[in-house]
Amino acid sequence: MFINEQDARRNKENISYSDYKEGSATREYNQLCKEADEQAAKYSDNPKAQEAANKYKLQMGNWINKKNASGAGHVSVMIAGPSNYNMKKHNRWMASEGKAFEEYDKIQERFNSAMRGAAKPVIKSTDNNALEALQEKLAKAEAEHQGYKDYNKKARKEGTEILAGYVLTNSNGRLRAIRQRIESVEKAQAREVRRLEFAGGYVVENKEAGRTQIFFEDKPDAATRSKMKSCGWRWAPSQGAWQRQMTNSAWFSATHMGL
């Protein structure tokens, strides 16, 4: 991310008599990036953590450049002096500064929220204990949902305010999603592994890796490789195979490409 040092300097000069230290805006931004990466590294087993850090770094870089650009075009009354100073323009700038810091807080909170989410273990369908973990997750969600219902029942009896409607709606949605996930994992684990041979190789479902894989006896030609890439297949050197996530659509793709 490129930080506009020229705008940073002008912004500093427009609000302060102290000298601007060259590269300080970039250094401050790099420090924020370092801290975000260090946070994400704590949850390296969850790819969403680094995705959130990358998004944060982009948003924060844009925020810094936007704020400095705004300050670069406005001279404070302390620097310009009170004579013929345009206070209406100054007040508009102050309002924009307030909104800018509100956006800063939102960026920080979105990242912090993402890190809290990343701290929760990811349950993969291919994990040996996936069903056990999902059943445990469902039990906790059901207990939480029952707590909401009990709270509302007590509130109605005592004539106090009940929970907002969206609380139970969201809770019901979460229960439904977990139950659907359990059903999906049960079906995937109960299904027999499929394998189909073709001239020069074979297609197989690898349950442990959670991938549908295509193996070739010899390296496929450029046209075949191009066709597979266009269908979402990627070469995995560690597996010696072309693969996609193990789904019915992946199996259909592999068996209908005319290999």
C-alpha atoms as a printed R data frame, in Angstrom:
    type eleno elety resid chain resno       x       y       z
1   ATOM     1    CA   MET     A     1   0.000   0.000   0.000
2   ATOM     2    CA   PHE     A     2   1.443   3.393  -1.042
3   ATOM     3    CA   ILE     A     3   1.166   6.136   1.582
4   ATOM     4    CA   ASN     A     4   1.166   9.640   0.113
5   ATOM     5    CA   GLU     A     5   4.007  11.315   2.009
6   ATOM     6    CA   GLN     A     6   3.462  14.649   0.240
7   ATOM     7    CA   ASP     A     7  -0.096  14.929   1.572
8   ATOM     8    CA   ALA     A     8   1.084  13.761   4.987
9   ATOM     9    CA   ARG     A     9   3.663  16.548   5.086
10  ATOM    10    CA   ARG     A    10   1.204  19.226   3.954
11  ATOM    11    CA   ASN     A    11  -1.360  18.017   6.480
12  ATOM    12    CA   LYS     A    12   1.207  18.313   9.262
13  ATOM    13    CA   GLU     A    13   2.316  21.778   8.125
14  ATOM    14    CA   ASN     A    14  -1.312  22.986   8.003
15  ATOM    15    CA   ILE     A    15  -2.027  22.139  11.643
16  ATOM    16    CA   SER     A    16   1.320  22.400  13.436
17  ATOM    17    CA   TYR     A    17   4.494  24.492  13.636
18  ATOM    18    CA   SER     A    18   6.627  21.414  14.307
19  ATOM    19    CA   ASP     A    19   8.575  19.888  11.430
20  ATOM    20    CA   TYR     A    20   7.347  16.807   9.623
21  ATOM    21    CA   LYS     A    21   9.672  13.809   9.871
22  ATOM    22    CA   GLU     A    22  10.044  12.383   6.385
23  ATOM    23    CA   GLY     A    23   8.511   8.933   6.032
24  ATOM    24    CA   SER     A    24   6.745   9.053   9.411
25  ATOM    25    CA   ALA     A    25   3.287   8.414   7.914
26  ATOM    26    CA   THR     A    26   4.591   5.348   6.084
27  ATOM    27    CA   ARG     A    27   6.349   4.102   9.213
28  ATOM    28    CA   GLU     A    28   3.189   4.481  11.279
29  ATOM    29    CA   TYR     A    29   1.196   2.629   8.629
30  ATOM    30    CA   ASN     A    30   3.791  -0.156   8.445
31  ATOM    31    CA   GLN     A    31   3.578  -0.535  12.220
32  ATOM    32    CA   LEU     A    32  -0.199  -0.956  11.999
33  ATOM    33    CA   CYS     A    33   0.317  -3.604   9.303
34  ATOM    34    CA   LYS     A    34   2.867  -5.426  11.435
35  ATOM    35    CA   GLU     A    35   0.517  -5.491  14.421
36  ATOM    36    CA   ALA     A    36  -2.359  -6.769  12.248
37  ATOM    37    CA   ASP     A    37  -0.186  -9.555  10.816
38  ATOM    38    CA   GLU     A    38   0.965 -10.516  14.311
39  ATOM    39    CA   GLN     A    39  -2.661 -10.764  15.418
40  ATOM    40    CA   ALA     A    40  -3.591 -12.907  12.420
41  ATOM    41    CA   ALA     A    41  -0.554 -15.158  12.979
42  ATOM    42    CA   LYS     A    42  -2.048 -16.253  16.306
43  ATOM    43    CA   TYR     A    43  -4.761 -18.020  14.303
44  ATOM    44    CA   SER     A    44  -2.655 -19.327  11.428
45  ATOM    45    CA   ASP     A    45  -4.874 -22.414  11.168
46  ATOM    46    CA   ASN     A    46  -7.763 -20.180  10.120
47  ATOM    47    CA   PRO     A    47  -7.192 -18.597   6.660
48  ATOM    48    CA   LYS     A    48  -9.906 -16.019   7.361
49  ATOM    49    CA   ALA     A    49  -7.625 -14.390   9.938
50  ATOM    50    CA   GLN     A    50  -5.020 -13.341   7.373
51  ATOM    51    CA   GLU     A    51  -7.761 -12.385   4.914
52  ATOM    52    CA   ALA     A    52  -9.149 -10.029   7.556
53  ATOM    53    CA   ALA     A    53  -5.666  -8.613   8.211
54  ATOM    54    CA   ASN     A    54  -5.111  -7.953   4.502
55  ATOM    55    CA   LYS     A    55  -8.483  -6.222   4.246
56  ATOM    56    CA   TYR     A    56  -7.694  -4.151   7.336
57  ATOM    57    CA   LYS     A    57  -4.337  -3.039   5.912
58  ATOM    58    CA   LEU     A    58  -5.952  -1.935   2.646
59  ATOM    59    CA   GLN     A    59  -8.758  -0.051   4.397
60  ATOM    60    CA   MET     A    60  -6.400   1.584   6.870
61  ATOM    61    CA   GLY     A    61  -4.020   2.686   4.109
62  ATOM    62    CA   ASN     A    62  -6.907   4.240   2.189
63  ATOM    63    CA   TRP     A    63  -8.139   5.932   5.374
64  ATOM    64    CA   ILE     A    64  -4.721   7.456   6.116
65  ATOM    65    CA   ASN     A    65  -4.357   8.774   2.563
66  ATOM    66    CA   LYS     A    66  -7.896  10.181   2.536
67  ATOM    67    CA   LYS     A    67  -7.458  11.926   5.880
68  ATOM    68    CA   ASN     A    68  -4.096  13.418   4.939
69  ATOM    69    CA   ALA     A    69  -5.502  14.604   1.603
70  ATOM    70    CA   SER     A    70  -8.313  16.363   3.459
71  ATOM    71    CA   GLY     A    71  -5.880  18.046   5.848
72  ATOM    72    CA   ALA     A    72  -3.526  18.979   3.009
73  ATOM    73    CA   GLY     A    73  -6.238  21.159   1.538
74  ATOM    74    CA   HIS     A    74  -7.206  22.957   4.742
75  ATOM    75    CA   VAL     A    75  -5.070  25.349   6.816
76  ATOM    76    CA   SER     A    76  -5.966  25.657  10.497
77  ATOM    77    CA   VAL     A    77  -6.734  29.018  12.054
78  ATOM    78    CA   MET     A    78  -3.631  28.640  14.237
79  ATOM    79    CA   ILE     A    79  -1.411  28.619  11.136
80  ATOM    80    CA   ALA     A    80  -3.420  30.991   8.918
81  ATOM    81    CA   GLY     A    81  -4.319  33.495  11.629
82  ATOM    82    CA   PRO     A    82  -7.801  34.808  12.510
83  ATOM    83    CA   SER     A    83  -7.846  37.661   9.993
84  ATOM    84    CA   ASN     A    84 -10.445  36.978   7.254
85  ATOM    85    CA   TYR     A    85 -10.429  33.312   8.199
86  ATOM    86    CA   ASN     A    86 -13.269  31.300   6.601
87  ATOM    87    CA   MET     A    87 -14.946  29.749   9.646
88  ATOM    88    CA   LYS     A    88 -17.745  28.143   7.612
89  ATOM    89    CA   LYS     A    89 -15.193  26.197   5.610
90  ATOM    90    CA   HIS     A    90 -13.366  25.354   8.830
91  ATOM    91    CA   ASN     A    91 -16.550  24.027  10.444
92  ATOM    92    CA   ARG     A    92 -17.249  21.821   7.407
93  ATOM    93    CA   TRP     A    93 -13.718  20.450   7.667
94  ATOM    94    CA   MET     A    94 -14.165  19.781  11.384
95  ATOM    95    CA   ALA     A    95 -17.367  17.857  10.639
96  ATOM    96    CA   SER     A    96 -15.567  15.770   8.023
97  ATOM    97    CA   GLU     A    97 -12.795  15.079  10.534
98  ATOM    98    CA   GLY     A    98 -15.385  13.778  12.988
99  ATOM    99    CA   LYS     A    99 -16.796  11.418  10.351
100 ATOM   100    CA   ALA     A   100 -13.281  10.298   9.466
101 ATOM   101    CA   PHE     A   101 -12.567   9.213  13.021
102 ATOM   102    CA   GLU     A   102 -15.911   7.422  13.184
103 ATOM   103    CA   GLU     A   103 -14.826   5.452  10.111
104 ATOM   104    CA   TYR     A   104 -11.468   4.760  11.780
105 ATOM   105    CA   ASP     A   105 -13.275   3.233  14.769
106 ATOM   106    CA   LYS     A   106 -15.410   1.104  12.424
107 ATOM   107    CA   ILE     A   107 -12.342  -0.242  10.609
108 ATOM   108    CA   GLN     A   108 -10.727  -1.147  13.925
109 ATOM   109    CA   GLU     A   109 -13.876  -2.797  15.261
110 ATOM   110    CA   ARG     A   110 -14.411  -4.838  12.079
111 ATOM   111    CA   PHE     A   111 -10.873  -6.169  12.364
112 ATOM   112    CA   ASN     A   112 -11.185  -6.882  16.090
113 ATOM   113    CA   SER     A   113 -14.475  -8.671  15.439
114 ATOM   114    CA   ALA     A   114 -12.827 -10.757  12.717
115 ATOM   115    CA   MET     A   115 -10.040 -11.732  15.117
116 ATOM   116    CA   ARG     A   116 -12.569 -12.763  17.758
117 ATOM   117    CA   GLY     A   117 -14.234 -14.929  15.139
118 ATOM   118    CA   ALA     A   118 -10.906 -16.385  14.015
119 ATOM   119    CA   ALA     A   119 -10.186 -17.421  17.593
120 ATOM   120    CA   LYS     A   120 -13.045 -19.899  17.362
121 ATOM   121    CA   PRO     A   121 -11.879 -23.274  15.994
122 ATOM   122    CA   VAL     A   122 -12.826 -24.011  12.395
123 ATOM   123    CA   ILE     A   123 -14.679 -27.295  11.990
124 ATOM   124    CA   LYS     A   124 -13.754 -28.912   8.685
125 ATOM   125    CA   SER     A   125 -15.960 -31.601   7.170
126 ATOM   126    CA   THR     A   126 -12.888 -33.793   6.682
127 ATOM   127    CA   ASP     A   127 -11.878 -33.675  10.371
128 ATOM   128    CA   ASN     A   128 -12.193 -37.036  12.103
129 ATOM   129    CA   ASN     A   129 -14.127 -35.418  14.953
130 ATOM   130    CA   ALA     A   130 -16.218 -33.105  12.742
131 ATOM   131    CA   LEU     A   131 -19.583 -34.590  13.772
132 ATOM   132    CA   GLU     A   132 -18.653 -34.604  17.461
133 ATOM   133    CA   ALA     A   133 -17.527 -30.973  17.291
134 ATOM   134    CA   LEU     A   134 -20.668 -29.928  15.417
135 ATOM   135    CA   GLN     A   135 -22.927 -31.755  17.883
136 ATOM   136    CA   GLU     A   136 -21.170 -29.934  20.726
137 ATOM   137    CA   LYS     A   137 -21.616 -26.636  18.894
138 ATOM   138    CA   LEU     A   138 -25.309 -27.404  18.383
139 ATOM   139    CA   ALA     A   139 -25.805 -28.247  22.066
140 ATOM   140    CA   LYS     A   140 -24.317 -24.893  23.104
141 ATOM   141    CA   ALA     A   141 -26.446 -23.029  20.555
142 ATOM   142    CA   GLU     A   142 -29.602 -24.827  21.765
143 ATOM   143    CA   ALA     A   143 -28.804 -23.972  25.386
144 ATOM   144    CA   GLU     A   144 -28.271 -20.328  24.413
145 ATOM   145    CA   HIS     A   145 -31.547 -20.297  22.466
146 ATOM   146    CA   GLN     A   146 -33.433 -21.780  25.415
147 ATOM   147    CA   GLY     A   147 -31.911 -19.085  27.634
148 ATOM   148    CA   TYR     A   148 -33.379 -16.406  25.359
149 ATOM   149    CA   LYS     A   149 -36.812 -18.034  25.521
150 ATOM   150    CA   ASP     A   150 -36.655 -18.350  29.316
151 ATOM   151    CA   TYR     A   151 -35.663 -14.693  29.601
152 ATOM   152    CA   ASN     A   152 -38.631 -13.580  27.513
153 ATOM   153    CA   LYS     A   153 -40.999 -15.812  29.488
154 ATOM   154    CA   LYS     A   154 -39.822 -14.277  32.754
155 ATOM   155    CA   ALA     A   155 -39.948 -10.747  31.310
156 ATOM   156    CA   ARG     A   156 -43.560 -11.189  30.185
157 ATOM   157    CA   LYS     A   157 -44.517 -12.522  33.611
158 ATOM   158    CA   GLU     A   158 -42.863  -9.581  35.381
159 ATOM   159    CA   GLY     A   159 -44.024  -6.992  32.856
160 ATOM   160    CA   THR     A   160 -40.496  -5.996  31.849
161 ATOM   161    CA   GLU     A   161 -39.038  -5.501  28.373
162 ATOM   162    CA   ILE     A   162 -38.433  -8.649  26.315
163 ATOM   163    CA   LEU     A   163 -35.522  -9.209  23.941
164 ATOM   164    CA   ALA     A   164 -35.608  -7.595  20.510
165 ATOM   165    CA   GLY     A   165 -37.203  -9.839  17.900
166 ATOM   166    CA   TYR     A   166 -34.024 -10.238  15.878
167 ATOM   167    CA   VAL     A   167 -32.277 -12.008  18.794
168 ATOM   168    CA   LEU     A   168 -34.476 -15.113  18.546
169 ATOM   169    CA   THR     A   169 -34.622 -14.839  14.743
170 ATOM   170    CA   ASN     A   170 -30.819 -14.868  14.481
171 ATOM   171    CA   SER     A   171 -30.589 -17.656  17.039
172 ATOM   172    CA   ASN     A   172 -33.056 -19.789  15.069
173 ATOM   173    CA   GLY     A   173 -31.055 -19.141  11.907
174 ATOM   174    CA   ARG     A   174 -27.862 -20.263  13.612
175 ATOM   175    CA   LEU     A   175 -29.503 -23.484  14.839
176 ATOM   176    CA   ARG     A   176 -30.820 -24.213  11.366
177 ATOM   177    CA   ALA     A   177 -27.384 -23.648   9.798
178 ATOM   178    CA   ILE     A   178 -25.630 -25.962  12.285
179 ATOM   179    CA   ARG     A   179 -28.217 -28.712  11.761
180 ATOM   180    CA   GLN     A   180 -27.859 -28.434   7.990
181 ATOM   181    CA   ARG     A   181 -24.084 -28.666   8.358
182 ATOM   182    CA   ILE     A   182 -24.410 -31.802  10.491
183 ATOM   183    CA   GLU     A   183 -26.691 -33.377   7.891
184 ATOM   184    CA   SER     A   184 -24.240 -32.499   5.135
185 ATOM   185    CA   VAL     A   185 -21.252 -33.987   6.998
186 ATOM   186    CA   GLU     A   186 -23.200 -37.161   7.829
187 ATOM   187    CA   LYS     A   187 -24.060 -37.658   4.167
188 ATOM   188    CA   ALA     A   188 -20.476 -36.993   3.062
189 ATOM   189    CA   GLN     A   189 -19.026 -39.425   5.583
190 ATOM   190    CA   ALA     A   190 -21.572 -42.135   4.791
191 ATOM   191    CA   ARG     A   191 -21.004 -41.902   1.047
192 ATOM   192    CA   GLU     A   192 -18.672 -44.414  -0.525
193 ATOM   193    CA   VAL     A   193 -15.537 -43.087  -2.162
194 ATOM   194    CA   ARG     A   194 -15.984 -42.764  -5.928
195 ATOM   195    CA   ARG     A   195 -13.291 -43.665  -8.420
196 ATOM   196    CA   LEU     A   196 -13.412 -43.649 -12.196
197 ATOM   197    CA   GLU     A   197 -10.653 -44.623 -14.602
198 ATOM   198    CA   PHE     A   198 -10.145 -43.054 -18.033
199 ATOM   199    CA   ALA     A   199  -7.553 -43.509 -20.737
200 ATOM   200    CA   GLY     A   200  -4.299 -42.253 -19.198
201 ATOM   201    CA   GLY     A   201  -5.435 -41.748 -15.627
202 ATOM   202    CA   TYR     A   202  -8.238 -41.793 -13.078
203 ATOM   203    CA   VAL     A   203 -10.512 -39.591 -10.952
204 ATOM   204    CA   VAL     A   204 -10.911 -40.326  -7.226
205 ATOM   205    CA   GLU     A   205 -12.470 -38.743  -4.152
206 ATOM   206    CA   ASN     A   206  -9.962 -38.308  -1.334
207 ATOM   207    CA   LYS     A   207 -11.970 -38.078   1.894
208 ATOM   208    CA   GLU     A   208  -8.966 -37.376   4.106
209 ATOM   209    CA   ALA     A   209  -7.925 -34.391   2.000
210 ATOM   210    CA   GLY     A   210 -11.509 -33.374   1.270
211 ATOM   211    CA   ARG     A   211 -10.641 -33.137  -2.432
212 ATOM   212    CA   THR     A   212 -11.688 -34.693  -5.722
213 ATOM   213    CA   GLN     A   213  -8.446 -35.487  -7.525
214 ATOM   214    CA   ILE     A   214  -7.457 -36.228 -11.110
215 ATOM   215    CA   PHE     A   215  -4.313 -38.283 -11.666
216 ATOM   216    CA   PHE     A   216  -2.599 -38.600 -15.044
217 ATOM   217    CA   GLU     A   217  -0.027 -41.185 -16.091
218 ATOM   218    CA   ASP     A   218   1.737 -38.485 -18.123
219 ATOM   219    CA   LYS     A   219   1.625 -34.702 -18.029
220 ATOM   220    CA   PRO     A   220  -1.565 -33.565 -19.836
221 ATOM   221    CA   ASP     A   221  -1.180 -31.363 -22.891
222 ATOM   222    CA   ALA     A   222  -1.620 -27.582 -22.814
223 ATOM   223    CA   ALA     A   223  -5.215 -27.704 -24.088
224 ATOM   224    CA   THR     A   224  -6.243 -30.148 -21.338
225 ATOM   225    CA   ARG     A   225  -4.477 -28.118 -18.649
226 ATOM   226    CA   SER     A   226  -6.192 -24.958 -19.867
227 ATOM   227    CA   LYS     A   227  -9.590 -26.690 -19.822
228 ATOM   228    CA   MET     A   228  -9.074 -27.916 -16.246
229 ATOM   229    CA   LYS     A   229  -7.973 -24.482 -15.016
230 ATOM   230    CA   SER     A   230 -11.053 -22.878 -16.571
231 ATOM   231    CA   CYS     A   231 -13.189 -25.406 -14.635
232 ATOM   232    CA   GLY     A   232 -11.563 -24.568 -11.298
233 ATOM   233    CA   TRP     A   233  -9.026 -27.397 -11.112
234 ATOM   234    CA   ARG     A   234  -5.626 -26.588  -9.639
235 ATOM   235    CA   TRP     A   235  -2.366 -28.507  -9.733
236 ATOM   236    CA   ALA     A   236  -1.208 -29.732  -6.292
237 ATOM   237    CA   PRO     A   237   2.476 -30.770  -6.449
238 ATOM   238    CA   SER     A   238   2.315 -32.310  -2.960
239 ATOM   239    CA   GLN     A   239  -0.435 -34.662  -4.169
240 ATOM   240    CA   GLY     A   240   0.759 -35.121  -7.727
241 ATOM   241    CA   ALA     A   241  -2.787 -34.431  -8.838
242 ATOM   242    CA   TRP     A   242  -5.184 -31.825 -10.158
243 ATOM   243    CA   GLN     A   243  -7.837 -31.204  -7.543
244 ATOM   244    CA   ARG     A   244 -10.898 -29.332  -6.343
245 ATOM   245    CA   GLN     A   245 -12.911 -29.357  -3.144
246 ATOM   246    CA   MET     A   246 -14.781 -32.642  -2.858
247 ATOM   247    CA   THR     A   247 -18.325 -31.827  -3.976
248 ATOM   248    CA   ASN     A   248 -20.845 -33.327  -6.384
249 ATOM   249    CA   SER     A   249 -20.159 -30.503  -8.828
250 ATOM   250    CA   ALA     A   250 -16.423 -31.344  -8.766
251 ATOM   251    CA   TRP     A   251 -17.192 -34.996  -9.573
252 ATOM   252    CA   PHE     A   252 -19.513 -33.962 -12.394
253 ATOM   253    CA   SER     A   253 -16.862 -31.620 -13.789
254 ATOM   254    CA   ALA     A   254 -14.142 -34.251 -13.660
255 ATOM   255    CA   THR     A   255 -16.254 -36.887 -15.375
256 ATOM   256    CA   HIS     A   256 -17.715 -34.624 -18.086
257 ATOM   257    CA   MET     A   257 -14.610 -32.828 -19.388
258 ATOM   258    CA   GLY     A   258 -13.913 -35.483 -21.967
259 ATOM   259    CA   LEU     A   259 -10.593 -36.591 -20.454
